[in-house]
Amino acid sequence: MWILLAFLTVPLIEIALFIQVGGWLGLWPTLLIVLLTAILGTWLVRTQGAVAMGELRGSFSQHQDPTEPLAHGAMILIAGVLLLTPGFFTDAVGFALLTPPFRRAAFAYVARRVTIQSFRTSQPPRPHQTRGSATIEGEYSEVSPNDDSPAGPSGWTKH
């Protein structure tokens, strides 16, 4: 139900803000601001996304809980979508999601309301170690075609 409410209210807020800002600044400065926020937002999402990926890789390599870096990466992704959506309200929410203190507060808020049933990390696999030589000894014998085999192809081979 709340998703339907968001789909109805967010466009109305955006339209109202476009009318207010457009009336105050004019058409072209308003469109320029929307374009510049999309460009700036794209650059910020790329740089912060790279940092978040580094933190995620670090948590995996150190066998730590990756929940927070994953959540930060998801919030940065959502921020990118919001910043590419034309509008002042979505830009404000997108820029807020790009600030680490806001992301930490949002993560703490959600973490208090979500219960994790279990979390477990496993030890990294050990590299395969061979004992001695890699040569396998064995015996073989050649098999020749049998005289009582049916004439013609078996149906399993091509001519």
DACOR-V175924 format. One record per residue. OMEGA is omega in whole degrees, 0 to 359 (999 if undefined). Layout:
BEGIN
omega->[OMEGA:OMEGA]
END
This chain:
BEGIN
omega->[182:177:177:179:178:179:178:186:183:177:178:177:180:179:179:179:177:179:181:182:178:177:181:183:187:185:187:175:178:178:177:178:179:179:181:178:176:180:179:179:178:179:180:179:179:182:181:175:177:178:180:177:176:178:179:177:178:179:177:183:179:179:177:179:182:186:183:176:176:179:178:178:178:179:177:177:178:177:178:178:181:181:177:175:182:177:182:180:179:176:180:179:179:178:177:179:178:179:182:178:178:179:178:179:179:178:179:179:181:182:177:184:181:178:178:183:178:176:183:173:178:178:179:179:177:178:181:179:178:177:178:186:177:180:177:180:179:179:178:173:181:179:178:180:181:180:182:176:181:180:179:183:182:184:179:180:177:177:999]
END
